[in-house]
Amino acid sequence: MADDEEEVGEEETTNHFGSYEGDRNENRERHGFGKAILSNGDTYEGQYQHGERHGTGTYRFSNGARYIGEYIKNKRHGQGVFYYPDGSKYEGEWNDNVRDGHGIYTYPNNDTYEGEWRNHQREGRGTYKYAATKAQYTGTWNNGKRQGPGEMQFINYSYVGSFHENYPKGKGKFVFKNGYQQNGEYYVTTTMPEEDSDAQPQVQYKWLARDVTPVEQIKSYDLDDEQAETDGTQELIDKFKRKQLNNQKENEALSRMNIDSDNNSPEYRLNTEIGDTFGGNEDNDENRQENDEIPGEEIYDEEP
């Protein structure tokens, strides 16, 4: 990345830094509207102030990327849309050249994330929608990963609970459209490799079902009340068990849920039926972020 100050005070006759056509102030600084062709082949068309990109403009990178939006002192700052070479797009708030604030990111596989960002990462509350499975996660994020209370919605059921490092952990519930919910808890176990092995520790997520109760109210997860997933009193559970557990209707309901079959349990469906949502598209998404943000973000650092 070139020094930001190289553009300031550039003379029209200096070809080393590219060319410029547009307004200047009395100090011969680029000031007002102008068009610039930079030495690396990038182009900028938009507002300048005292020799720096300031205001609205369009910056086109030689690799095919493009930014349309607001600038402050040569930095992307404010509202803007960034089109990446791989076909992905970010539309939202920027702060000092990074995604920061509220924004929508559309990924090459048509997955989308809409919510809060901080330093280029998903941070705060947001919704990630999976184009292939039609599933979506709504909840809290930390450093690009699902963290804290959230709800994972699928076509026929949803999982509501707490997440840690992108995966469910602790108390939660599967809510089915047939009017029942299965309450339980996700346990995390780690199997260490042999001492002379270079293999990574194996992490497994085991769902321990507690009971089945009728759904009182299906609603989005309340981030202000982390106890929402355990709503219901002991009185309601006891009443349900007395009236329903021993009759044929309850048995038929449980049969329709298929929770007794290993291959149809909520845990199995959560991890396999949806194409390993917790470890599939989201991981690819993170790899894309690592590719275009961490080691490669400098290719989007604009020359002055």
C-alpha positions as CSV (number, residue, x, y, z in Angstrom):
1,M,0.0,0.0,0.0
2,A,1.4,3.4,-0.9
3,D,1.8,6.2,1.6
4,D,-1.5,8.1,1.9
5,E,0.4,11.4,1.7
6,E,1.9,10.8,-1.7
7,E,-1.2,12.1,-3.4
8,V,-1.4,15.3,-1.4
9,G,0.0,18.2,-3.4
10,E,0.7,16.1,-6.5
11,E,1.6,18.1,-9.5
12,E,-0.2,17.6,-12.8
13,T,3.1,17.1,-14.5
14,T,4.1,14.3,-12.2
15,N,3.3,11.1,-14.0
16,H,4.8,8.7,-11.4
17,F,1.6,8.7,-9.4
18,G,-0.8,8.4,-12.3
19,S,-3.0,11.0,-13.8
20,Y,-5.7,13.3,-12.6
21,E,-8.4,15.4,-14.3
22,G,-10.7,17.6,-12.2
23,D,-11.1,20.4,-9.8
24,R,-8.3,21.9,-7.7
25,N,-8.2,24.6,-5.0
26,E,-5.9,27.6,-4.8
27,N,-3.1,25.4,-3.4
28,R,-3.3,23.1,-6.4
29,E,-4.7,20.3,-4.3
30,R,-7.3,18.1,-5.7
31,H,-10.5,19.6,-4.4
32,G,-14.0,19.1,-5.7
33,F,-14.9,16.5,-8.3
34,G,-12.2,14.7,-10.1
35,K,-11.1,11.5,-12.0
36,A,-7.8,9.8,-11.2
37,I,-5.9,6.9,-12.8
38,L,-3.5,5.5,-10.2
39,S,-0.1,4.1,-10.9
40,N,-1.2,0.5,-10.1
41,G,-4.1,0.7,-12.6
42,D,-6.8,1.5,-10.1
43,T,-9.2,4.4,-10.9
44,Y,-11.2,6.7,-8.7
45,E,-14.0,9.1,-9.7
46,G,-15.6,11.2,-7.1
47,Q,-15.2,14.0,-4.5
48,Y,-11.9,15.3,-3.2
49,Q,-11.1,17.6,-0.4
50,H,-7.6,19.1,0.1
51,G,-6.0,16.4,-2.0
52,E,-7.7,13.4,-0.4
53,R,-10.8,11.3,-1.4
54,H,-13.5,12.9,0.8
55,G,-17.2,12.6,0.1
56,T,-18.8,10.1,-2.3
57,G,-17.0,8.3,-5.0
58,T,-16.4,5.1,-7.0
59,Y,-13.1,3.3,-6.7
60,R,-12.3,0.5,-9.2
61,F,-9.5,-1.9,-8.4
62,S,-7.4,-3.4,-11.2
63,N,-8.4,-6.9,-10.0
64,G,-12.1,-6.3,-10.7
65,A,-13.2,-5.2,-7.2
66,R,-15.2,-2.0,-6.8
67,Y,-16.3,0.3,-4.0
68,I,-19.1,2.8,-4.3
69,G,-19.7,5.0,-1.3
70,E,-18.5,7.5,1.2
71,Y,-15.0,8.6,2.1
72,I,-13.3,10.6,4.8
73,K,-9.7,11.5,4.4
74,N,-8.9,8.8,1.8
75,K,-10.6,6.0,3.9
76,R,-13.9,4.2,3.3
77,H,-16.1,5.7,6.0
78,G,-19.8,5.9,6.2
79,Q,-22.2,4.0,3.9
80,G,-20.9,2.1,1.0
81,V,-21.1,-1.0,-1.3
82,F,-18.1,-3.2,-1.9
83,Y,-18.1,-5.7,-4.8
84,Y,-15.5,-8.4,-4.4
85,P,-13.8,-10.3,-7.3
86,D,-15.3,-13.6,-6.2
87,G,-18.9,-12.3,-6.7
88,S,-19.6,-11.5,-3.0
89,K,-20.9,-8.1,-2.0
90,Y,-21.0,-6.1,1.2
91,E,-23.5,-3.2,1.6
92,G,-23.5,-1.2,4.8
93,E,-21.4,0.8,7.2
94,W,-17.7,1.4,7.1
95,N,-15.3,2.8,9.6
96,D,-11.7,3.6,8.8
97,N,-11.6,1.3,5.8
98,V,-13.2,-1.8,7.5
99,R,-16.7,-3.2,7.8
100,D,-18.0,-1.8,11.0
101,G,-21.6,-1.2,12.0
102,H,-24.7,-2.6,10.3
103,G,-24.4,-4.3,7.0
104,I,-25.5,-7.0,4.6
105,Y,-23.0,-9.4,3.1
106,T,-23.9,-11.7,0.2
107,Y,-21.5,-14.6,-0.3
108,P,-20.6,-16.3,-3.6
109,N,-22.9,-19.3,-2.8
110,N,-25.8,-16.8,-2.2
111,D,-25.8,-17.1,1.6
112,T,-26.4,-13.8,3.3
113,Y,-25.6,-12.3,6.7
114,E,-27.4,-9.2,7.9
115,G,-26.5,-7.6,11.2
116,E,-23.8,-6.0,13.1
117,W,-20.1,-5.9,12.2
118,R,-16.9,-5.0,14.0
119,N,-13.5,-4.8,12.4
120,H,-14.6,-6.9,9.4
121,Q,-16.1,-9.7,11.5
122,R,-19.7,-10.5,12.4
123,E,-20.1,-9.1,15.9
124,G,-23.3,-8.5,17.9
125,R,-26.7,-9.5,16.7
126,G,-27.3,-10.7,13.2
127,T,-29.1,-13.3,10.9
128,Y,-27.3,-15.7,8.7
129,K,-29.4,-17.3,5.9
130,Y,-28.3,-20.5,4.1
131,A,-29.3,-20.5,0.5
132,A,-29.0,-24.2,-0.1
133,T,-30.9,-25.5,3.0
134,K,-33.2,-22.5,3.6
135,A,-32.1,-22.6,7.2
136,Q,-31.2,-19.5,9.1
137,Y,-29.5,-18.5,12.4
138,T,-30.6,-15.5,14.4
139,G,-28.7,-14.6,17.5
140,T,-25.5,-13.2,18.8
141,W,-22.0,-13.3,17.3
142,N,-18.5,-12.9,18.5
143,N,-15.4,-12.5,16.2
144,G,-17.3,-14.0,13.3
145,K,-18.8,-17.0,15.2
146,R,-22.1,-17.9,16.8
147,Q,-21.7,-17.1,20.5
148,G,-24.4,-16.8,23.1
149,P,-28.2,-17.1,22.8
150,G,-29.6,-17.8,19.4
151,E,-32.2,-19.7,17.3
152,M,-31.4,-22.0,14.3
153,Q,-34.5,-22.3,12.1
154,F,-35.1,-25.1,9.7
155,I,-38.0,-26.0,7.4
156,N,-39.9,-28.2,9.9
157,Y,-38.4,-27.4,13.3
158,S,-36.0,-25.1,15.1
159,Y,-33.3,-25.3,17.7
160,V,-33.3,-22.6,20.5
161,G,-30.4,-22.4,23.0
162,S,-27.0,-21.2,23.7
163,F,-24.0,-21.4,21.3
164,H,-20.3,-21.4,22.0
165,E,-17.6,-21.1,19.3
166,N,-20.1,-21.6,16.5
167,Y,-21.8,-24.7,18.0
168,P,-24.7,-25.4,20.4
169,K,-23.7,-25.9,24.0
170,G,-25.7,-26.2,27.2
171,K,-29.5,-26.1,27.7
172,G,-31.8,-25.8,24.7
173,K,-34.8,-27.1,23.0
174,F,-36.0,-28.5,19.6
175,V,-39.3,-26.9,18.7
176,F,-41.4,-28.9,16.1
177,K,-44.3,-27.8,14.0
178,N,-46.6,-30.5,15.3
179,G,-46.9,-28.6,18.6
180,Y,-44.3,-30.3,20.7
181,Q,-40.8,-29.4,21.9
182,Q,-38.0,-31.6,23.2
183,N,-36.0,-30.1,26.0
184,G,-32.5,-31.1,26.8
185,E,-28.9,-30.1,26.8
186,Y,-25.8,-30.3,24.5
187,Y,-22.7,-31.7,26.0
188,V,-19.3,-31.2,24.5
189,T,-16.7,-34.0,24.8
190,T,-13.1,-33.9,23.6
191,T,-11.1,-37.0,22.7
192,M,-7.4,-36.4,22.9
193,P,-5.2,-38.2,20.3
194,E,-2.4,-40.6,21.3
195,E,0.8,-39.0,22.6
196,D,2.8,-39.8,19.5
197,S,0.1,-38.7,17.1
198,D,-0.1,-35.3,15.3
199,A,-3.8,-35.6,15.0
200,Q,-6.0,-32.8,16.3
201,P,-8.3,-33.4,19.3
202,Q,-11.7,-34.8,18.3
203,V,-14.7,-32.7,19.5
204,Q,-18.1,-34.3,19.7
205,Y,-21.5,-32.6,20.5
206,K,-24.0,-34.9,22.2
207,W,-27.6,-34.1,22.7
208,L,-29.1,-35.3,26.0
209,A,-32.9,-35.2,25.8
210,R,-34.7,-34.4,29.0
211,D,-38.5,-34.4,28.3
212,V,-41.1,-33.6,25.7
213,T,-43.7,-30.9,26.4
214,P,-46.3,-29.1,24.3
215,V,-45.2,-25.8,22.8
216,E,-46.7,-22.9,24.7
217,Q,-45.6,-20.2,22.4
218,I,-43.4,-20.2,19.3
219,K,-41.6,-17.0,19.0
220,S,-38.1,-15.7,18.1
221,Y,-35.5,-16.1,20.7
222,D,-35.4,-13.2,23.2
223,L,-31.9,-12.0,23.6
224,D,-32.8,-10.1,26.6
225,D,-34.0,-13.2,28.5
226,E,-31.7,-16.2,28.1
227,Q,-34.2,-18.2,30.1
228,A,-36.7,-18.0,27.3
229,E,-35.8,-21.5,26.1
230,T,-36.8,-23.1,29.4
231,D,-40.2,-21.4,29.6
232,G,-42.9,-23.5,31.3
233,T,-43.7,-24.4,34.9
234,Q,-43.5,-27.7,36.6
235,E,-47.2,-27.6,37.0
236,L,-47.7,-27.6,33.3
237,I,-45.3,-30.4,32.8
238,D,-47.0,-32.6,35.5
239,K,-50.4,-31.8,34.0
240,F,-49.2,-32.8,30.6
241,K,-47.7,-36.0,31.8
242,R,-50.8,-37.0,33.7
243,K,-53.2,-36.4,30.8
244,Q,-51.1,-37.3,27.8
245,L,-48.1,-39.5,28.4
246,N,-50.1,-42.7,28.9
247,N,-52.6,-42.4,26.1
248,Q,-52.5,-43.3,22.4
249,K,-52.5,-39.7,21.2
250,E,-49.2,-39.0,22.9
251,N,-47.6,-42.1,21.5
252,E,-48.7,-41.1,18.0
253,A,-47.3,-37.6,18.5
254,L,-43.9,-39.1,19.6
255,S,-44.0,-41.4,16.6
256,R,-44.6,-38.6,14.2
257,M,-41.5,-36.8,15.7
258,N,-39.4,-39.9,15.2
259,I,-37.3,-39.0,18.1
260,D,-36.7,-42.7,19.1
261,S,-34.9,-43.6,15.8
262,D,-31.1,-43.0,15.8
263,N,-31.2,-41.7,12.3
264,N,-34.2,-39.4,12.9
265,S,-33.4,-37.9,16.3
266,P,-33.2,-34.1,16.6
267,E,-29.5,-34.4,17.2
268,Y,-28.9,-36.5,14.1
269,R,-31.0,-34.1,11.9
270,L,-29.3,-31.0,13.4
271,N,-25.9,-32.3,12.4
272,T,-26.6,-34.2,9.1
273,E,-30.0,-33.5,7.5
274,I,-29.3,-29.9,6.9
275,G,-25.9,-30.5,5.3
276,D,-24.0,-30.0,8.6
277,T,-25.1,-26.4,8.7
278,F,-23.1,-25.8,11.9
279,G,-19.9,-26.8,10.2
280,G,-20.5,-26.5,6.5
281,N,-21.4,-23.3,4.6
282,E,-20.5,-21.3,7.6
283,D,-16.9,-22.7,7.6
284,N,-16.6,-21.9,3.9
285,D,-17.8,-18.4,4.7
286,E,-15.1,-18.0,7.3
287,N,-12.5,-19.3,4.9
288,R,-13.6,-16.7,2.4
289,Q,-13.3,-14.0,5.1
290,E,-9.8,-15.3,6.0
291,N,-8.8,-15.1,2.3
292,D,-10.1,-11.7,1.6
293,E,-9.7,-10.0,5.0
294,I,-6.8,-11.3,6.9
295,P,-3.9,-12.2,4.6
296,G,-5.3,-10.6,1.5
297,E,-7.1,-7.5,2.8
298,E,-4.1,-5.5,1.7
299,I,-5.0,-6.0,-1.9
300,Y,-8.1,-3.8,-1.2
301,D,-6.1,-1.1,0.5
302,E,-6.5,1.7,-2.0
303,E,-3.6,3.7,-3.2
304,P,-4.0,7.4,-2.6
